[in-house]
Amino acid sequence: MKSKKKKSIDASCLILGFTGSLGSGCTFLSEGIANALQNQGHYYRLSDHLNDLADERGLPKTVYNLQNLGNKLRIKNVAALVMACLEKIEQNIKRSNFTKDENAVILVDGIKNTGEVKYLKHFPNFYLISVHADREIREGRLLIPVFLR
């Protein structure tokens, strides 16, 4: 059954997956590429599914809550977030938000584990991009103002 879902995303679609530590710049880079590609760049975040789940359950969207939701999903299926993301991509293809023959580039932000990578590696044009930044730079991007500490 899994292969049926994978076949509907055209093999000509380039899939770029982004991974990196919190504050490394994955979102900045992937959103920038999507914007530069305009109609051919289609940006997705794995955490969007977690945000939807938090809304459904009435949970505040804190890092703690979203990580807990993600961990619980991954216990059941390590690739659960990727599968939910691919389902959303499939829905967008069916709604003609982008077509299979336009040489689309799908950008998937927020890959966090090897199970997600293994699942995506089944696509012939999947490439994983690991984004790194020094600890001081990441901390500077994530710092809470002094008065809130």
Buried (B, 14 or more C-beta within 10 A) or exposed (E): EEEEEBEEBBEEBBBBBBBBBEBBBBBBBBBBBBEEBEEBBBBBBBBBBBBEBBEEEEBEEEEEBBEBBBEEBBEEEBBBBBBBBBEEBBEBBEEEEBEEEEEBBBBBBBBBBEBBBEBBBEBEBBEBBEBEBEEEEBEEEEEEEEEEE
